[in-house]
């Protein structure tokens, strides 16, 4: 697979779409980044978090519980809600893609892809920042994480580790670079089969075509 990135933008430009999460809100930060990339509209993730937590108690479910996770199907529902509320020409759908297809998403002018990875106890996949050798995901608990797929570079190294998969990630605010994963680690974590949600879950956020008058 060849080197590619969202709209052929350099890593430093894509990194500016990152915002720092403080709770279990990686999906909301990823959605906000995707919206900004596609529309230039900058929504505040903190405002979205506060709203979805509040309206959960009124029967509007966009996360499993207040301050809890947001599954890929709920990400689709939340994007559609935000698009309607803010009059954004966007729609979302959940697909299950192969890693070989994923780089093609970066070449699409009018779409951005969110991926959700999972892991078991003491088996968290390593995630690196830029070319640094430090693993930023050295967790012992089982978990999951949503990021925006941003780039594929078969020559990219983090320390001495080959890390071709690059992501806009909510572990830094407007950082200097992307977060990167090894091929084997990414395929394993993204390919973990989850009941009802499936494996290789990809939420595709697309610009709607304007109807001609």
N, C-alpha and C positions, 0 to 999 in steps of 0.2 A: 504494500500500500504506500502511496506517495505522501509527501508532506503536504499538509493542508491546515487551514484555520478558518474560523468564522469570517466571512467576507474578505479573506486573505489579509486580515489585520495582523500586525505584529503582536508578540506576546505582551509587550508593555502597554499597548492600547487596550487589549482585551482585559488585562489585569485591572484596569480602572473601573470596570463594572462590578468589582467585588465589594461586598459590604460585610461587616463583621457581625456574626450572630452571637447572642448572649444566652440563648436558651435552646430549646429543641425546635428550631425554626429554620433549618437549612433550606427546606423546600420554599418557604416564603422569600428568603433572600435570593434563591435561584430564579423564582418567578419574576421578582422585581428586576433582576439583571436581564432576563430574557425580554421583558417588556421594554426596558430602556434601549436595548440593542435594536429592536424591531421598530420602535415608534419614537424614540428620543424623549419619551415621557418618563420622568424619574419619580417613581412612587417610593414613599418612605416605608421600608419594611416594618419599622416599629409601629406605625399607624395601622398597617394591615394586621399585624400580630394582635394588637389591642382589639381591633374590630372583630376578628374571627373568634377570639376568645370570648368576647362579650355576646355575640349573637349565637354562639353555640348553645347558650342557656335559653334561647328563644326558638330552638328547633332548626337553626340554620347550621348544618354540620359541614364544615370544611376541614376539620381535623378530627382525629379519633376521640379526643377530649381536650378541654382547655390546656394549653401548654404541652400537648402531647404531639405525637407524630402525624404526618400528613402523607398518606399512601399515594402511589401514582394515580389511582382513580380519583382520589380527592384533590390532587393537584389539578387535574383536568377540570373538575367542578369549580375550583377556586379561580382558575384562570378565566373561565367563562363568566363567573360572577364579577370579577374585576374589570373585564372587558366591557360588560354591560354597564357597570356603574360609572366608569370613566370614559365611556364612549370610544373605546379603542377598537380598531379594525383587526381584531385577533380572534383566533379560535384555537382549541387544543384537542388532541386525540391521543389515546394510549395505544402504542404499538409494541410489538416484541421483535426487536431487530437483532441481527447477527453483528458481531464486532466488525466484520468485513464491510457491512453496509454503513456503519456509523460514520466513518470519515466523509461519506457522500453528503451527510447532513450539513457538515460545515461548509460545503460548497454551495448549498442552497441560499439564494439571495434573500428569500422571504420566509425563512424558518429557522428556529433554534430548538435544540434538543436537550431535555433534562434527563439524566440517568440517575437511577437509585440503586446503590449497591448495599449488600448485606453481608454479615459475617457472624460466626458463632463465637462462644467464649474462648478467649486466648488465641484467637485466629484472625484478628483484625488485619486487613491488607495495608501494606505500607503506602503512605501518601507523602510525597516530598514537595517542598516549596522551591520553585525555580530549579537551580542547579545545585542546591545545597544537599549534603549527605544525610541530614537529620530526618528521621521518620516522624511526621507530625500526627500519626494515627496509631501510636503505640498503646492501644487500649486493651484492657483485660476482659471487659464485658462484651457480651454480644450486642450488636447494634446494626444500624443502617444509616445511610447518608445520601443526600441528594445534591447533585452538582450539575452545572451546565457544561456539556461537552463543548470544548472550545478549539482543540487543536490535536493533530496527529503529526508526530515528527519521529520517524524511525531512528534518527541519529541523536535524539536528545538524551543527555545524561544528567543524573542527579548524584553528585559525587562520582563514584565509579559504576553506578547502577544505570542500566539502560531503561529509560522511562518514556515511552513514546506517546502515552495518552495524557493530554493536557486538559485541565478543567478550570472554569471560573468557580471559585470555592469561597464559602462564607467563613473562612478562618482568618481573614485579614480584610482591612478596609482600604480600597483603592491601592492595592499592593503594587510592587515593582514587577511582579511576574505571576505566572499561573502555578497551579498545583498539578503534580504529575504522578503517574502510576506505571509500574511495570506491566508488561503485556500479560504475563501469566496471572499476576495478582488481580488485575482488572477483570480479565475474563472469568476468573473463578468467582469473584465477589458479585459481578453484574449477572453472572449466569446462575446464581444460587436460586433454586426453585422455591418460590414462596406460595403457599396455598392461596387460591383465589386471585392473587396478583400476578402470578407467573414469573418467569425469569426473563432477563434482558429487557426489563420494562423501560420504555422510552416514551416520555411525554413530548410530543411534537407540537410546538407552538408556532402557528403560521399566520401570516398576514392574509386577511381576506381580500379577494379580488373586488375592486370597485366596479359596480354595475354601470355600464355606459347608458346615458340617457337617450 
